[in-house]
Amino acid sequence: MEFLFKGIVLGFSVAAPVGPIGVLCINRTINKNFAAGFVSGLGAATADLIYGLIAGLGLTAVSAFLIHQSTWIQLFGLLFLVYIGCKTITREKKEIQFSPVKNKGLLMDYVTTLVLTITNPLTILFFIAVFAGLGLSDSLNGYLPIAQLVTGVFAGSCIWWLFLSGLTVKVKKNMNQHLLKKIDLVSGVIILIFAAMILFNLMRGIIQPG
């Protein structure tokens, strides 16, 4: 159970920092409902599980491929973020549902955050570095410890998204439609800022190769 606990802590730590996925999760919880926000978080948690599994199994060929193709993968993620950011900003006030809505489009909510998270292949470097730093790389002998670890990563990430979505639902009770529109604008701008940061890193990599 030691690996399971370490995985939970690691998964929570990976998910908790505020980023475009967190902003998107909050926005969907506000504009849709708890299910939409939490399912969006599950998409990110699934991506963390995949990268954690790759790092845990020591699939160096896959890791090397993802890192080698990181520019194109990040470019796809950049375009996706720009689309979502612009769509969020341009949403009309009448499209904002202040009252709870039915659970529609949950699969799309899940897939979009899965894609956005998976298009950051440098995440795998994080897992490799942490596994090595904690001495997990040498102690992961057999499939059971690896399964416990990645299950913990997924569970830890899910715990964070459950907390974030639940907290957002409570805060939403004190909001009106006008405020929700302002939150849409702020969320969209923040998402576009993250996109700009990715673009800056990509351009710096092109100008200063290696």
Residue pairs with C-beta under 8 A, 6 or more apart in sequence:
1 148
3 136
3 140
3 145
3 146
3 148
3 149
3 152
4 148
4 149
4 151
4 152
4 155
5 152
6 134
6 136
6 149
6 152
7 52
7 148
7 149
7 150
7 151
7 152
7 153
7 154
7 155
7 156
8 152
8 153
8 155
8 156
8 159
9 152
9 156
10 52
10 127
10 130
10 149
10 152
10 153
10 156
11 45
11 48
11 52
11 152
11 153
11 154
11 155
11 156
11 157
11 158
11 159
11 160
12 156
12 157
12 159
12 160
13 156
14 48
14 123
14 126
14 153
14 156
14 157
15 41
15 44
15 45
15 48
15 156
15 157
15 160
15 161
16 160
19 194
20 81
20 116
20 190
20 191
20 194
20 195
21 40
21 41
21 44
21 113
21 116
21 117
22 164
23 187
23 190
23 191
23 194
24 40
24 84
24 112
24 113
24 116
24 187
24 191
25 37
25 38
25 40
25 41
25 44
25 113
25 161
25 164
25 165
25 168
26 37
26 164
26 168
26 187
27 88
27 183
27 184
27 187
28 36
28 37
28 40
28 109
29 36
29 37
29 38
29 164
29 165
29 168
29 169
29 172
30 37
30 168
30 172
30 175
30 180
30 183
31 91
31 96
31 97
31 180
31 184
32 97
32 101
32 109
33 100
33 101
33 103
33 169
34 165
34 166
34 168
34 169
35 103
35 106
36 103
36 105
36 106
36 109
37 161
37 164
37 165
37 168
37 169
38 161
38 162
38 165
39 106
39 109
39 110
40 109
40 110
40 112
40 113
40 161
41 113
41 157
41 158
41 160
41 161
41 162
41 164
41 165
42 110
42 113
42 158
42 161
43 109
43 110
43 111
43 112
43 113
43 114
43 115
43 116
43 117
44 113
44 114
44 116
44 117
44 157
44 161
45 154
45 157
45 158
45 161
46 110
46 114
46 117
46 154
47 113
47 114
47 117
47 118
47 123
48 117
48 123
48 153
48 154
48 157
49 150
49 153
49 154
49 157
50 118
51 118
51 123
51 124
51 127
52 127
52 149
52 150
52 153
52 154
53 146
53 150
54 62
54 63
54 66
54 124
54 127
55 63
55 124
55 127
55 128
55 131
56 127
56 131
56 136
56 140
56 146
56 149
56 150
57 146
58 137
63 124
63 128
66 73
66 121
66 124
67 121
67 122
67 124
67 125
69 121
70 121
70 122
71 202
71 205
73 119
73 120
73 121
74 119
74 120
74 121
74 198
74 201
74 202
75 202
76 119
77 115
77 116
77 119
77 120
77 198
78 195
78 198
78 199
78 202
80 112
80 115
80 116
80 119
81 116
81 191
81 192
81 194
81 195
81 198
82 192
82 195
84 112
84 116
84 191
85 188
85 189
85 191
85 192
85 195
86 188
86 192
87 188
88 184
88 187
88 188
88 191
89 184
89 185
89 188
89 189
89 192
90 188
91 181
91 184
93 177
93 178
93 181
96 177
96 180
96 181
96 184
98 175
98 176
98 177
98 180
117 123
128 137
130 136
131 137
131 140
136 149
139 145
140 146
140 149
175 183
